[in-house]
Amino acid sequence: MDNLIALLVAAPLLGAAVLLTGGRRLDKAGHWLGTLLAAVSFVIGLVLFADMLGKSADDRTLHQTLYTWIPVEGFQADIAFQLDQLSMTFVLLITGVGTLIHVYSIGYMEHDERRRRFFGYLNLFVAAMLLLVLADNYLLLYFGWEGVGLASYLLIGFWQHKPSAATAAKKAFLVNRVGDMGLSIAIMLMFTTFGTFAFGPVLDAAAGGDASEGKLTAVALMLLLAACGKSAQVPLQSWLGDAMEGPTPVSALIHAATMVTAGVYLIVRSADIFNAAPDAQLVVTVVGAVTLLFGAIVGCAKDDIKKALAGSTMSQIGYMVLAAGLGPIGYAFAIMHLVTHGFFKAGLFLGAGSVMHGMNDEVDMRKYGGLRKYMPVTFVTFGLGYLAIIGFPGLSGFFSKDKIIEAAFAKGGTEGWILGACALLGAAITAYYMTRVMIMTFFGEKRWQPAPDPDKAASVEPGADAHPGELPHPHESPKSMTLPMILLAVGSVGAGAFFEYAGFVEWLEPVTGFEHGHSPLSAAAVTTATVVVMLLGVGVAYLQYGRRPVPAVAPRGSLLTRAARRDLLQDDFNHVVFVRGGTHLTRSLVYVDHSLVDGVVNGTAASVGGLSGRLRKLQNGYARSYAVSMFGGTAVLIAATLLMRAV
């Protein structure tokens, strides 16, 4: 079975190679080939999963070494894979949800002239993500990490003729490069400390105390920096909202189910390092708590349906990072919420794409209203995803988010109370902004506006059936789009309960470890509090948007609302501190270079040149000049001799 592991990566990688190099002859069938190879990878994953279930918990790790890339004394880099319970969970999520999004894209991208290339990029992304989670060492993980960054850049900027899309792709790439530097530094520190970067030896050495806490803290903080970049956590979160300029299936695949969860995987995979660095663990929990509130507040003020969901993604990943920072108390719950989030958030993004498909690619929710009558399948599937994400009792988000909130309180002490309160507040805000999205989109009176001119409206996605100046005619999406939405809605409903009662925590325990925390609140009390704050958020949103007409133009709002519309001034901060500050720093360095460094060099050269010119005049080639020089020198010597005798 271990020989099948490489095929998980090879299938979509083959699809990417064929689709991106095969030329236009594949335009008519390229989307089917890309979807088929993603499905092949999913089937291989199911076969390996069935085989893994037949083994004991301690005998489920498989290794496959393809070849040794760099074999030199003291340094060995292997192209090798490791499949265990953690990586298997990601394999099934990536290939399963990825295949559904491929199917959805067949209908969504039907009118796009570059559909073959789009599916090639999707296959490339799936292959890179699988390489990331299947690598058995940090160096190979880094290859997958960079591959994911490249694929996301290509997909976000797929419609590069739109300046906003090209800018968003560049922004995502640059911000992620900051995090990537953290991962590269962490790998260097690992090698200098442990002499290897393979998971097994590094994690065993960290757990065994073979390195000082200071070094492990440095490694852990660099890994956290990498996670912040890929998972859009504060302070590297600014790229996620802009990334919605990509096609909607990209938002579902990359920014809901897979890429943004890579940071959570990195932290959980490196559990032994973080366990040995409590200060770094504390920073992880702080980053998660701040981000879950940051993203939730931003999501409350967005009228663009995709950007509202992007803020939600940032917030929900914050929950996962918070749980991962809790150590063995929360690792399994972080992965549990990651998987349930993959179902309901992918479903929500695909539902948003379905709404846009029926509304001439309009993204402003203030121009929706009453769509439940015209798009019943989209309404039901989106509604189930909505109930799941707000933590409605019995649905998947209820089980996973409730466990994280309970684990936060179980941290104990003042820290536990603060983290638990932040998690509860985030649950209330989540219920508010998602109810707002639901009401503005599917309820109330219709507020439709004439279709915008694609040449003038940057938000319009190419390939739409829009006729500028005409009112939209909402209609249900084709089956190729609604079927994946239905299947994801099933996961949104039942995944949480399945994981709860099928022993998901026990499944992950051999890899992540697990400890029962001692919460000052009972499980029943936490559940009650979670449900109460959820209902409170729903009620406030209903009073504000359900009982009064939604204005066509957003009101000015409070200071916080205006700041949230601008992403809590994150881009303004980056511009002032990094862009403008970097410009001034560069100019200062140029001035110092020209005035000081070049001044010293040029001044020295000029002095030597001037002295040489003066000395050169002594050598004029005339015998009489040389005779005078000799006479003068002789006179000086005689005078010096007489003076010395006199003394």
C-alpha positions in Angstrom: 0.0 0.0 0.0 2.8 2.4 0.7 3.6 2.4 -3.1 0.3 4.1 -3.7 1.2 7.2 -1.7 3.2 8.8 -4.6 0.2 8.2 -6.9 -1.9 10.6 -4.8 0.4 13.4 -5.9 1.2 12.0 -9.3 -2.4 11.9 -10.6 -3.2 15.7 -10.3 0.4 16.6 -11.2 0.0 14.7 -14.5 -3.2 16.5 -15.1 -1.5 19.8 -14.6 1.4 18.9 -16.9 -0.9 17.7 -19.7 -3.4 20.5 -19.5 -0.8 23.3 -19.3 1.4 22.0 -22.1 -1.1 20.1 -24.3 -2.3 23.2 -26.2 -5.7 24.1 -27.6 -6.4 20.5 -28.8 -7.4 19.8 -25.2 -9.9 22.7 -24.9 -12.9 20.6 -25.5 -12.1 17.8 -23.0 -9.5 19.3 -20.7 -11.9 20.1 -17.9 -13.0 16.4 -17.9 -9.4 15.2 -17.7 -8.6 17.5 -14.8 -11.7 16.4 -12.9 -11.1 12.8 -13.6 -7.5 12.9 -12.3 -8.6 14.7 -9.1 -11.2 12.0 -8.6 -8.5 9.3 -9.2 -6.5 10.8 -6.4 -9.6 10.7 -4.2 -10.2 7.1 -4.9 -6.6 6.2 -4.1 -7.0 8.1 -0.9 -10.1 6.0 0.0 -8.2 2.8 -0.7 -5.4 3.8 1.6 -7.9 4.9 4.2 -9.7 1.6 4.1 -6.3 -0.2 4.5 -5.4 2.1 7.4 -8.6 1.3 9.2 -7.7 -2.4 9.2 -4.5 -1.8 11.2 -4.0 -1.1 14.8 -3.7 2.6 16.0 0.1 2.3 16.4 0.7 0.6 13.1 -1.0 3.0 10.7 1.9 5.1 9.6 3.2 4.3 6.1 6.5 5.6 4.5 7.5 5.7 0.9 11.0 6.9 -0.2 11.2 7.6 -3.9 14.9 8.6 -4.0 17.6 10.6 -2.2 17.9 14.0 -3.8 21.1 15.2 -2.1 23.3 12.5 -0.5 26.4 14.2 0.9 28.3 13.7 4.2 26.3 15.3 7.0 23.4 16.4 4.8 20.8 14.1 3.2 17.6 15.3 1.5 15.1 12.5 0.6 12.0 12.7 -1.6 9.9 10.7 0.8 6.3 10.5 1.9 4.6 9.8 5.2 1.0 8.8 5.5 -0.5 8.7 9.0 -3.8 9.7 10.6 -3.2 13.4 10.3 -2.1 13.4 6.7 -4.8 11.0 5.7 -7.4 13.4 7.1 -6.0 16.1 4.9 -5.7 13.8 1.9 -9.4 13.0 2.0 -10.4 16.6 2.6 -8.2 18.0 -0.2 -9.1 15.4 -2.8 -12.8 15.0 -1.8 -13.7 18.7 -1.6 -11.2 19.4 -4.5 -13.0 16.9 -6.8 -16.4 18.5 -6.0 -15.0 21.9 -6.8 -13.6 20.6 -10.1 -17.1 19.3 -10.9 -18.7 22.7 -10.0 -16.1 24.5 -12.1 -17.2 22.6 -15.2 -20.5 24.6 -15.2 -19.2 27.8 -13.6 -16.3 28.3 -16.1 -18.3 27.0 -19.1 -18.1 30.2 -21.1 -14.5 31.0 -20.2 -12.1 30.7 -23.2 -9.2 29.6 -20.9 -11.1 26.9 -19.0 -8.5 24.3 -19.9 -5.8 26.4 -18.3 -8.0 27.0 -15.2 -8.3 23.2 -14.6 -4.6 22.8 -15.1 -4.0 25.3 -12.3 -6.6 23.6 -10.1 -4.7 20.3 -10.7 -1.4 21.9 -9.9 -2.8 23.3 -6.7 -4.2 20.0 -5.5 -0.8 18.3 -6.3 1.1 20.9 -4.4 -1.2 20.7 -1.4 -1.0 16.9 -1.3 2.8 17.2 -1.5 2.7 19.5 1.5 0.7 17.2 3.7 2.4 14.0 2.6 6.0 15.0 3.0 8.0 13.2 5.7 10.4 16.1 6.2 10.3 19.9 6.4 12.4 20.5 3.3 10.0 18.5 1.1 7.1 20.2 2.9 8.7 23.5 1.8 8.5 22.5 -1.8 4.8 21.8 -1.5 4.4 25.1 0.5 6.0 27.1 -2.3 4.0 25.1 -4.9 0.7 26.1 -3.2 1.9 29.7 -3.2 2.6 29.6 -6.9 -0.7 27.9 -7.7 -2.7 30.4 -5.6 -1.0 33.3 -7.4 -1.9 31.8 -10.8 -5.5 31.2 -9.7 -6.2 34.5 -7.9 -4.9 36.4 -10.9 -6.5 34.1 -13.5 -8.4 37.0 -15.0 -5.2 39.1 -15.1 -6.8 41.5 -17.6 -8.6 42.9 -14.6 -6.2 45.2 -12.8 -7.8 44.4 -9.4 -7.2 40.6 -10.0 -3.6 41.2 -11.0 -2.9 43.4 -8.0 -4.6 40.9 -5.6 -2.5 38.0 -6.9 0.7 40.0 -6.5 -0.4 41.1 -3.0 -1.1 37.5 -1.9 2.2 36.4 -3.3 4.2 39.1 -1.6 2.5 38.8 1.8 3.0 35.0 1.7 6.6 35.5 0.9 7.0 37.1 4.4 5.6 33.9 6.0 7.7 31.7 3.7 10.9 33.3 5.0 9.8 32.2 8.5 9.5 28.6 7.3 12.9 28.7 5.6 14.6 30.2 8.7 12.9 27.5 10.9 14.2 24.7 8.6 17.7 26.2 8.9 17.5 26.4 12.6 16.3 22.8 12.8 19.2 21.6 10.7 21.8 23.5 12.7 20.2 22.3 16.0 19.4 18.7 15.2 21.4 17.9 12.1 18.3 16.9 10.2 14.9 18.2 9.0 13.0 14.9 8.9 9.8 14.9 11.0 10.7 11.9 13.2 14.2 12.8 14.4 13.3 16.5 14.8 10.1 16.0 16.8 11.6 13.2 18.9 14.6 15.4 19.8 12.3 18.3 20.6 10.2 16.1 22.9 13.3 14.6 24.5 14.8 17.9 25.5 17.8 17.7 23.1 17.7 21.5 22.5 17.3 24.5 24.7 13.9 26.1 25.2 15.2 29.3 23.6 16.1 27.6 20.3 12.8 25.7 20.2 10.9 28.9 20.9 12.8 30.5 18.0 11.9 27.6 15.7 8.3 27.6 16.8 7.9 31.4 16.3 9.3 31.1 12.8 6.8 28.3 12.1 4.0 30.5 13.4 5.1 33.3 11.1 4.8 30.9 8.2 1.4 29.7 9.4 0.2 33.3 9.7 1.1 33.9 6.0 -0.7 30.9 4.5 -3.6 30.9 6.9 -4.2 34.7 6.8 -3.7 35.3 10.5 -2.8 38.6 12.1 -0.5 40.3 11.1 -0.3 38.7 7.6 -4.0 38.6 6.9 -4.3 41.5 4.5 -4.2 39.4 1.3 -7.3 37.3 1.9 -10.1 39.8 1.2 -8.4 40.9 -2.1 -8.0 37.3 -3.1 -11.7 37.2 -3.8 -10.9 38.7 -7.2 -10.2 35.2 -8.3 -13.0 33.0 -9.8 -15.4 31.8 -7.1 -14.3 28.1 -7.3 -10.8 29.3 -6.3 -12.3 31.0 -3.2 -13.9 27.7 -2.3 -10.9 25.5 -2.9 -8.0 27.7 -1.8 -9.5 30.1 0.7 -12.0 27.8 2.5 -11.0 24.2 2.5 -7.3 23.8 1.8 -4.6 26.4 1.4 -5.6 28.6 4.4 -5.6 25.5 6.5 -1.9 24.7 5.7 -0.8 26.8 8.6 -2.9 24.9 11.0 -1.5 21.6 9.6 2.1 23.0 10.1 1.5 23.9 13.7 -0.2 20.5 14.6 2.4 18.5 12.7 5.1 20.3 14.7 3.2 19.7 18.0 6.3 18.4 19.9 8.2 21.6 19.1 5.4 23.8 20.4 4.8 21.6 23.4 8.4 22.2 24.4 8.1 26.0 23.8 5.3 27.3 26.1 6.0 30.9 25.3 5.5 30.2 21.6 2.3 28.4 22.4 1.0 31.5 24.2 1.7 33.6 21.1 -0.2 31.1 19.0 -3.3 31.4 21.2 -3.0 35.2 21.2 -2.7 35.3 17.4 -5.7 32.9 17.0 -7.9 34.9 19.5 -7.1 38.3 17.9 -7.7 36.9 14.4 -11.0 35.3 15.1 -12.3 38.6 16.4 -10.6 40.6 13.7 -12.1 38.6 10.8 -15.5 38.5 12.4 -15.7 42.3 12.8 -14.5 42.8 9.2 -17.2 40.3 8.0 -19.9 42.3 9.6 -19.3 45.4 7.5 -18.8 43.9 4.0 -21.6 44.2 1.4 -19.6 42.1 -1.1 -20.9 38.5 -0.4 -17.5 36.9 -1.2 -15.6 39.4 1.0 -18.0 38.8 3.9 -17.3 35.1 3.6 -13.5 35.9 3.4 -13.7 37.7 6.7 -15.6 34.6 8.0 -12.8 32.3 6.8 -10.2 34.5 8.6 -12.2 34.2 11.8 -12.8 30.5 11.6 -9.1 29.8 10.9 -8.5 31.9 14.0 -10.5 29.4 16.0 -8.3 26.6 14.7 -5.1 28.4 15.5 -6.4 29.2 18.9 -7.2 25.5 19.5 -3.8 24.5 18.1 -2.1 26.9 20.6 -3.8 25.1 23.5 -1.5 22.1 23.0 -2.7 18.5 23.5 -6.0 19.9 24.8 -6.9 21.4 21.5 -4.8 19.8 18.6 -7.5 17.3 17.7 -10.3 19.9 18.0 -8.4 22.2 15.7 -8.3 19.5 13.0 -11.9 18.6 13.6 -13.1 22.2 13.1 -10.8 22.4 10.0 -12.6 19.5 8.4 -16.1 20.6 9.2 -15.2 24.1 8.1 -14.0 22.6 4.8 -17.5 21.3 4.2 -19.7 24.3 5.2 -17.4 27.1 4.0 -16.8 25.5 0.6 -20.5 25.0 0.4 -21.1 28.7 1.3 -18.6 29.9 -1.3 -20.1 27.7 -4.0 -23.5 28.9 -3.0 -22.3 32.5 -3.3 -21.0 31.6 -6.8 -24.4 30.1 -7.7 -26.1 33.4 -6.6 -23.6 35.4 -8.7 -24.3 33.0 -11.6 -28.0 33.8 -11.4 -27.5 37.5 -10.8 -25.2 38.5 -13.7 -22.2 38.1 -11.4 -23.4 40.9 -9.1 -21.6 40.6 -5.7 -23.2 43.4 -3.8 -25.7 41.9 -1.4 -27.6 45.2 -1.3 -28.7 44.4 -4.8 -30.0 40.9 -4.0 -33.1 40.1 -1.9 -35.9 37.5 -2.1 -33.7 35.0 -4.0 -35.0 32.0 -2.1 -38.0 31.9 -4.5 -35.9 31.8 -7.6 -33.0 29.6 -6.4 -34.4 27.0 -4.1 -31.5 24.5 -4.2 -29.0 27.2 -3.6 -31.1 28.6 -0.8 -31.4 25.3 1.0 -27.7 24.3 0.6 -26.5 27.8 1.5 -28.9 27.8 4.5 -27.5 24.5 5.8 -24.0 25.9 5.6 -25.2 29.0 7.4 -26.7 27.0 10.2 -23.5 24.9 10.5 -21.1 27.8 10.7 -23.2 29.7 13.4 -23.1 26.5 15.5 -26.8 25.5 15.3 -27.3 22.5 17.6 -26.8 19.2 15.8 -25.0 20.5 12.8 -21.3 20.1 12.2 -20.1 23.5 13.3 -21.9 23.1 16.6 -19.8 20.0 17.5 -16.4 21.3 16.4 -16.7 25.0 17.6 -18.2 24.0 20.9 -15.2 21.7 21.6 -12.8 24.6 20.9 -14.6 26.9 23.2 -14.7 24.3 25.9 -10.9 23.6 25.4 -10.2 27.4 25.7 -11.9 27.6 29.1 -10.0 24.4 30.1 -6.7 26.2 29.6 -7.3 27.3 33.2 -6.5 30.5 35.0 -6.9 34.0 33.7 -5.6 33.0 30.3 -8.4 30.4 30.0 -11.1 32.9 30.9 -9.9 35.4 28.4 -9.5 32.9 25.6 -12.9 31.4 26.3 -14.6 34.8 26.4 -13.0 35.7 23.1 -14.2 32.5 21.5 -17.7 33.1 22.8 -17.8 36.6 21.6 -16.6 35.4 18.2 -19.5 32.9 18.1 -22.0 35.7 18.7 -20.4 37.9 16.0 -20.4 34.9 13.6 -24.1 34.4 14.1 -24.7 38.1 13.5 -22.8 38.6 10.2 -23.9 35.3 8.7 -27.5 36.0 9.5 -27.0 39.4 7.8 -25.6 37.6 4.7 -28.6 35.2 4.7 -31.2 37.9 5.1 -29.8 40.3 2.6 -29.4 37.6 0.0 -32.4 35.4 0.2 -35.1 37.3 2.2 -36.9 40.6 1.9 -37.9 42.4 -1.2 -36.0 42.2 -4.4 -33.5 45.0 -4.9 -32.1 44.1 -8.3 -30.2 46.6 -10.4 -29.5 46.6 -14.1 -26.5 44.5 -15.1 -23.3 46.5 -15.0 -21.1 47.0 -18.1 -18.2 44.5 -17.8 -15.8 47.0 -19.3 -16.6 49.5 -16.5 -17.3 47.2 -13.5 -14.2 45.5 -12.1 -16.3 43.1 -10.1 -17.9 41.4 -13.1 -16.5 38.0 -13.8 -15.8 37.2 -17.5 -18.0 34.7 -19.2 -21.2 35.9 -17.6 -24.5 36.1 -19.5 -25.0 39.7 -18.4 -26.5 42.2 -20.7 -25.6 45.7 -19.6 -28.6 47.8 -18.7 -30.9 44.9 -18.2 -32.3 43.6 -15.0 -31.1 40.2 -13.8 -33.2 37.2 -14.2 -32.4 34.9 -11.2 -32.4 31.2 -12.0 -31.1 28.1 -10.5 -27.7 26.9 -11.5 -27.1 23.8 -13.6 -26.7 20.4 -12.0 -23.0 20.4 -12.4 -23.0 23.2 -9.9 -25.9 22.2 -7.6 -24.7 18.6 -7.1 -21.5 19.5 -5.4 -23.4 22.1 -3.3 -25.8 19.3 -2.2 -23.0 16.9 -1.2 -21.2 19.7 0.7 -24.5 20.5 2.5 -24.7 16.9 3.6 -21.3 17.2 5.1 -22.2 20.5 6.7 -25.1 18.7 8.5 -23.6 15.4 9.5 -19.8 15.7 9.6 -19.7 17.0 13.1 -21.9 14.4 14.6 -20.1 11.7 12.7 -16.7 12.8 14.1 -18.1 13.2 17.6 -19.5 9.6 17.8 -17.0 7.9 15.5 -14.0 8.7 17.7 -12.2 11.4 15.6 -10.1 12.5 18.6 -9.0 8.9 19.2 -8.2 8.6 15.5 -5.8 11.5 15.7 -4.4 10.8 19.2 -1.4 8.7 18.1 -0.1 11.6 16.1 -1.3 14.7 17.9 -1.7 13.4 21.5 -4.6 14.3 23.6 -5.2 15.6 27.2 -8.4 16.3 29.0 -8.4 19.8 30.3 -10.0 20.9 33.6 -12.5 23.5 32.7 -14.0 25.7 35.4 -17.3 25.4 33.5 -19.1 22.1 32.8 -19.6 21.0 29.2 -23.3 21.6 29.6 -22.6 25.2 30.7 -20.3 25.9 27.8 -22.8 24.5 25.3 -25.6 26.5 26.8 -23.5 29.7 26.7 -22.6 29.0 23.1 -26.2 28.5 22.0 -27.3 31.6 23.9 -24.7 33.9 22.3 -25.5 32.4 18.9 -29.2 33.2 19.3 -28.3 36.6 20.5 -26.3 37.3 17.3 -29.1 36.0 15.1 -31.6 38.1 17.0 -29.6 41.3 16.6 -29.1 40.7 12.9 -32.8 40.0 12.4 -33.8 43.2 14.2 -31.4 45.2 12.1 -32.0 43.7 8.7 -35.1 41.5 8.8 -37.6 43.9 10.2 -36.7 46.9 8.1 -35.9 47.4 4.4 -32.2 47.1 3.4 -31.1 50.5 1.9 -29.7 50.3 -1.6 -26.7 52.4 -0.4 -24.9 51.5 2.8 -25.4 54.2 5.5 -22.3 56.0 6.8 -22.3 53.9 10.0 -20.2 54.2 13.1 -16.5 54.8 13.3 -16.0 51.0 13.9 -18.2 50.2 10.9 -16.3 52.5 8.6 -13.0 51.1 9.8 -14.3 47.5 9.3 -15.3 48.4 5.7 -11.6 49.2 5.2 -10.5 46.0 6.8 -9.8 47.7 10.2 -7.3 49.9 8.4 -4.9 47.0 7.8 -3.9 48.2 4.4 -3.5 51.8 5.6 -1.2 50.5 8.4 0.8 48.4 5.9 1.1 51.4 3.5 2.2 53.8 6.2 4.6 51.4 8.1 5.9 49.2 5.3 5.3 50.8 1.9 5.9 54.5 2.9 8.4 53.5 5.6 10.2 51.2 3.3 10.4 54.0 0.7 11.9 56.5 3.2 14.3 53.8 4.4 15.4 53.0 0.9 15.9 56.7 0.1 18.0 57.1 3.3 20.1 54.2 2.4 20.6 55.5 -1.1 21.7 58.9 0.3 24.1 57.2 2.7 25.5 55.1 0.0 26.0 58.0 -2.4 27.2 60.5 0.2 29.1 58.4 2.7 30.2 55.1 1.1 30.7 56.4 -2.4 32.1 59.7 -1.0 34.8 57.9 0.9 35.7 55.7 -2.1 35.6 58.5 -4.6 37.5 60.9 -2.2 40.2 58.3 -1.7 40.5 57.7 -5.4 40.6 61.5 -6.1 43.4 62.0 -3.5 45.5 59.2 -4.9 45.0 60.5 -8.4 45.9 64.1 -7.4 49.0 62.9 -5.6 50.0 60.7 -8.5 49.6 63.7 -10.9 51.9 65.9 -8.8 54.5 63.2 -8.4 54.4 62.5 -12.1 55.6 66.0 -12.8 58.9 65.2 -11.2 59.6 62.7 -13.9 59.8 65.0 -17.0 62.6 63.3 -19.0 65.0 66.3 -19.0 68.7 65.5 -17.9 69.2 69.0 -16.4 66.2 68.5 -14.1 67.6 65.2 -12.9 71.0 66.9 -12.3 69.4 69.6 -10.3 67.6 67.0 -8.2 70.8 65.1 -7.6 72.6 68.3 -6.6 69.8 69.2 -4.3 69.8 65.8 -2.7 73.6 65.9 -2.2 73.4 69.3 -0.6 70.8 68.1 1.8 72.9 65.1 2.8 76.0 67.3 3.4 74.0 69.8 5.5 72.6 66.9 7.6 76.0 65.4 8.1 77.6 68.7 9.2 74.6 69.4 11.5 75.0 66.0 13.2 78.7 66.6 13.8 78.1 70.0 15.3 75.6 68.5 17.7 
